[in-house]
Amino acid sequence: MPGDKSVSHRAVLLGAVNDGPVAVKGFLRSADTLATVAAARALGVQVDEQDDSLVVHGRGWDGLREPENVIDVANSGTLIRLLPGLIASRDMLCVLTGDASIRRRPMARVLEPLTAMGATVAGRRGNTLPPVAVRGGALRGISHTLAVASAQVKSCILLAGLRAAGETVVTEPAPSRDHTERMIRFAGGRVEREEIAAGAGVIRVWPVDSLLMGMLAVPGDFSSAAFFVVAAILVPDSEISITDVGLNPTRTGLLKVLERMGAAVEVKMGGEAGPEPVGSVTSRTCELSATDVDATEVPSLIDELPLFLLAAAKAKGVSRLRGAAELRAKESDRLRSMAALLRALGGKVVEYPDGMDVEGDPRGWDGGSIVAEADHRLAMVGAIAGAASRDGVLVDDVGCMTVSYPGFTKTVVELGGSWNAVSATGGRPAAAS
C-alpha cells in the first residue's frame, strides 16, 4: 500500500519543528500530503523530495518564518486543523484556506481551545469556518474536553501544548487516532493517556525545548488497504494479502467489525515502522452477516465507515450504524452519498441524522452509479462496489482519488478489475467492474 496519509502529514509537520533534519521513508505523495509539504516550505522549512522519500530540514519552532502569502491546504482537513496548533506559539500571522469542501469544515472546535491557550484567531462566520487567521503568542496549558472524539482536534491542542506553559490536558469520549501522541514520544516528547471509563480517556502533554527525530519510516496506509480487504470479501473467488501495512489499533476498528460479520480475514503482526505497529492482512471471499456499529466504535473506523456500509449491503440481515454524524462534515456528506449509492445498487436503506440502517442482500447487485462530490473515499468505495457488481458502477470523478491514493485505478487493474472510460462533459467518469 502507499504510505499512511495521517503519518505522512505528521512527519512533515513535526519534522518542520524538529531540531535538525528528518529523513522520512515511505512518504505518501498525494494531493493532501503535498499540500503539507508546500505549507512547510511557506514557513521557511526546506524539504527535499525523492520519490517516496523526503528530508525535512527542521528549524525548531523559533526557526519558522511568517508566510508571505495565504497557505492553501487544498482538500486537506488534517492540515487545516493541525497546522494552527503547530504555529500557535509563534508571534506571526498565518492565514489558511482551502478548496470548496474545506471552506465548509467546522473550525470552531480548534479555534476555541487555541484562543483559551492565548492565541489570537479569526475565521469566517463568527470564527467557525475557513479561511482562518492565526496570530500566535505566549501560550498557557489548558484542560479541554472534546465534544466528539476527533484526532484532528486533539492533535491541534497537543501540538500547541508542546510550547505552552504548564500541562495541557485533553479529555476524549472515545479513543481516536493516536498518531500524534506516538510521534511526539518518538521525537522525545512526553505525552500520556489514561483511560477513565467506557473507552473515554485523558491525554496529557508537557512542553518541550526541542524535538529530536533522525529517521522516520511511514507504514502502508490501512485506510487505503481497507478498500481491497473489503473488495476480496465481496468479489467472488478472490483472495488478497497486503503486507507492511499499519496496524495501529486506533485505526483498525473495521477489522473487528468485519470479524463480527463473519468475514474471512487473517491478521499477522510484524513489528514496527518507526512509532507505528505494522503487519499483514489477508482476506478472501465469504458470506457476511449483519452487525451494528455504535458511537463507541466510530472513531476507530471513521474513514472506513463507507466500506462497512457497502459490506452491509451484501450481508444477511439489517446492519445499523449510529453515532456517525461526523461523516456529514467530511469532504462531502458521506452518509447522504452512501445512502444514494446503496439505493442505486438496489439496496434498502433508512437514513438517520447520525447513521443508517442497511438491509443486506447476499445476492449482491447488478450495478449502479455514484456522484463522488470530489470526495476521494466515495469515489473509491464506488469503484469497489463496481468490482463486486455484475454490470459495473459508474464513478463520476476518478481524478479526486489522487487526494489519498494516486495509484488506485492502476491497483484495481493489477488485481484483475477493469475500468471503462465513459465520456461526459466537464468530468472524468469511469465505470469500474
N, C-alpha and C positions, 0 to 999 in steps of 0.2 A: 504494500500500500504506500501511497505518497506519505510524506511526513505529517505528523499531527499538527493540525492548524492551531489549536489552542496553545500547544507548547511552542510552536514556531513564533507566534505573536510575542509570547512572554520572553523567549530567548532574546529577541531583538530589543524589547523594552528594558528588561533588566540588564542586558548586555550594554545598553547605551549609558547606564549609570554605574557600570562596573568599574573597578579600579584597574584599568588596563584592558587589552584585547581579549575577546572571547571567540573561540572557533566553534561554529555551530555546524554539526554534521547532520545530514538528513533533512535539512530545512525544506519546508513546503513552499514551492514557488507558485503561488496562486494570486489572483487579483487582490484578495483580502490581505495576505501577508506582505505582499509587495507594497501595499499602502502603508504598512507599518514601517517597512524599510525607508520609504520616502519620508515618513514623519520623523524618523530618527535623523535622517540627513538634514531635514529642515531645522532640527535643533542643534546642528553643528557636529553631528557624530559621523565619522567616516565608516562606511560599510562597504567591504569588498565582497563581490559576488563571483562564484564559480559553480555553475550547475546547481547541485543541491547542497552546496557548502557556502558558508558565509564567515567572514571575520568582522565582528563588530568591535570597533576601536573605542571601548568605553572611556568616558571622560569624567565619570563621577557626576554627582548632581551639580557640583559647583562649575563643572565644565560645560554644562548645557547653555546654549545661547538662545536669545529671544528670536523666534522665527520671523523672517522678513515678510511673510505673507500668510494668508489663511491656510491651515492644514486641511487637506481634503482626505477624509478617511475612506472615500469611495463607498463600498457597501458593508464596511466592517463595523458591526455593533461592538465587537470586543475592543477595537481600537478607540472608538469614541467614548467608551466608558472607562477604560483602564488608563489612557494617557492623561486625563485630568488629575488622577491620583498621583501619577508619577511626577508631574511637574508642579503640584500644588504648593511645594515648599520653596519654589524659586520665584524671586521677585522679578517677574517678567509677564508680559501679556501673550496669551496663546488663544487663538480663535480656531474652532473646529467646525467643520461642516461635512456633508456627505451627499450621497445621491437621494432621490426622492423617498426611498424607503427609510433611510437613515433619518431624514428630517421629520419622520413621523415617530421616531423612537422616543419613549418617555425617558427624560433625563433628570427629573426632579429627584429620583431615587439615588443619584450620585451627587448632584449639586447641593442638596440639603446637608448631607453629612460633611461635605468639604467646607461649606460655609460655617458649620459648627466648629470645625477644626481651625478656622481662621483664614481660609482663602476667600477671595472676592470673586464671585461668579455671576454670570448673566446668561440668559437664554431667551429664546422666543416664547411667546405666550406665557408670560409670568414665570420665566426660568424653568419651563417644563419641556421645551422642545429645542432641537438644534436649529440653526447654528448656536453654539455656546462659546462664551468667552471666559477664560480663567486667568486671573492675576494672582499669582502665588505670594506667599509670605511666610512669616513665622507661624508654625502650626503647633497645636496642642492636641494631645491624645484625647479621645472621646470614647464613650460606650454607646454603641448603636445597635438597635435591634432591627433586623431585616423583616419587612412585611411579608415577603416571599423569598424562598431560597433562591439566590442568584449568585453565581460565581463571579459574574462581571461586577456587580455592585460590591460584593465582599472584597474582590481583588482591588478595586479602586481605593477603598478605605484602607486596606492593608498596605498598599504601596505608599499612600500618604503617611500612614503610621510609621513607616521606616524612617521618616525625617521629622516626626512630631515629638514634642517634649512629653515624656512620660509614656505610660502604657496605653495602647489603643485596643479596644475590645469590640468584637462583632459577634452578635448572637444570631444564629440562623435556625429557622424552624425545622430544617431537614438538611442532611449532608448535600452540599453542592460540590462541584468540581474543585479539587484541591491542588491544581497545577501550580498556582501562585505560591501557596504555602510550601510545596515541595521544592520549588526553585529558590525561594528565599533561603531555606535551610541549606540547599546545595551550595549557595553562594556565601554561606557563613552567617546568615542572619538567624535571629531567634523568633520562632513563631510556634505556638502550641494550641492544640484543640482539646477541649474537654467535653465529652458527651454528657448532657444533663438529663434528658428524658425523651423517650419515644423518638430517637433519632436527632432531636434538636441538639445543638452544640454551641459552645462558646470558644471563639478563636481569639487569642491574644498575640499581639506583635509588639516588639520593643524597637526603639530607634537604633540605627547602626551608623557608624562613621564611614564605612565603605563595604562594598560587596566584592568578593574575590572568586570569580569563576575563571577557569582557564579554557576548558573544552566542554562542550555540552552536546550530547547525542539526542536527536529527536526520534522517537519511535514512530512506527507506522500508525496512521490515524484510524482509531477504532470506528469513528463515525463514518468514515469512508468505507471501511471494511464491512460495516453493518449492511450496506446495500447488497453485497454479494453473499453474506451469510444468509440473509433472507431470500435472495434470489435462488440459491441452491435448494432451499426448503420448498419453494413454490414451483420451480420449473421441474417438470417430470424428468426422472433419470439423471439427476445432477449430483455432483459432489465437488466441493471446493475446499481447499486448505489455504489458509492465509497465515504467513509466518511473520515474525518480528513485528507484531502489532502491539500497540499499547494496551495494557490490561489494567489500567488504574481502576480500582473498584468503585470510584465515584463516577466513572464513565460507562460502566458495562452493565447497567441495570437491564438493558434489553436481553442479555443472555439469561438472566433469572426469569424474566417474563416468558421467553421462548421455552425455557425448561418446563415451566408450569403448563405450557400449551402442548407439551409432549414432543417438542422438536428434537431432531437427531443432531445435536451439537456437542462437540467434544473440545474442551479447552485444556491446553498444556502450558503451564507457566515455564518461563525460560530465562529468568534472570532480570537484569535491569539495563535500561538505556539512560544513562545519567540518573536523574532522580525518579524515573518512571519505571514501573514493572512492565515487562514485555513477555510475549509468548506466542502461541499459535492457536488458531481456531479452525476447526473443520466442521462443516455442516453438509447435510445431504437431504434429499427429498424424503418427505414423510407427511403423514396426516397430522392435522392440528386440532386441538380442542380449545374452545373459548376460555378466556380468563378476564379478570378485572385488573385495572391499574388505577390506583388512587393517588391522592396528593403526596403521600409519603414517598412514593416511588418516582414521581415525575422528574425531580431534579437529576436523577441518575440516568435518565434516558430522554431528556428534553429534546435533543436533536433527532433521536430515533423514533419518536412517537409516530410520525407519519408511516414509518415502516411497520410498527406494531399494528396500526390501523389497517394497513394493506394485508398483513398476515391474518388479521382477524376476519377479513372479508373472505378468506378461504378456510376458516376454522369451523368446526361443528359447534353450533350454539351461538349465543349472543355474548359478545365481549363488551365491556363497559370501561370507558375512560372518564375519570373525574379529576378535578383539581389542576387542570391544564390550561387555564385561562391565559397563561403566559404565551401560549402558542399564537394568540391573536396579535401579539406585539413583536413578532419576529419580522423577517424580511417581507412577509406577507401575513395575512390572516390564515395560518395553516390549518386551523380547524375548519373554516369555511371552505377552503380549497380542497382539503381532503374529503370532506363530505360530498363536494361536487364530483371529484374523481370517482369515488366509490359508487355514487349513483350512476355515473356514466358507464361504469362497468356492469351495471345491473344490480348493484347491491342495495340492501335495505338499511337505511341509516336514520337515526334520530339525533339531531344536533342539539347540544345544550351550551349555555354560556361558557362552561369550563370543560367541555368534553363532548362525548357522543357515545351512542350505542350502535354497534355494528352486528347485524345478523349475518353470519357467515354462510357460505355455500361451498362445500368441499369440491364441487364440480368445477369451480373456478369461473372464468369469464371469457367471453368471446373477444372483446376489445373495447375501446373507448377513446377518450381524449382527456387532456389536462391543459388548463391555462396556468402556466407556471408563475405568472406575475413577477418575472425576473427573480424568482426565488430558486436558488441552486438546488436546495434539497427537494423541493416539489418537482422540479424537472427530473431529477434522478429517480425519485420514487415512481414517477410516471413511466420512466424507462423500464424499471424493474417490473411494474405492472404489465408493460408490453411484452417483456421477455417471458412472463408467466402466462400470457394470453394465447388464445388460439389464432387471432387475426391481427394482433398488433394494437398499440396505443399511440395516438398522435400526441407528440410533445411540441407545444407551440414555440418553445425557445430553448435550444440546446446551448446557446452561447453563454448563458448565465452559469452553467456548470463550472466554468473556469474560476469562479469565486473560491471554491474549495477543492475541486478535483479536475484539473485541466485535462487529464488523460482519460476521463471516464468513458467517453464513447469508444475510444480505442480498446480499453479493457473489456468492454461488453463484447466487442467483436472477437477479441482474442479468446474469450471464454465460450464462444460459439453462438453468440447473439448476432443480430443484424440490425442495420439502420437503413431505411429507405427515405431519401430526401423527398419532400413534398414542397412544391413551390407555393409561396404565399407572399403577398405584398407587405413589405416592411418587417419581415420576421425571418427566423431561421428554424422553421418547424421540421421535425423528422418523426417518422414512425418507428418505434422500437418493437422488436419481436425476437 
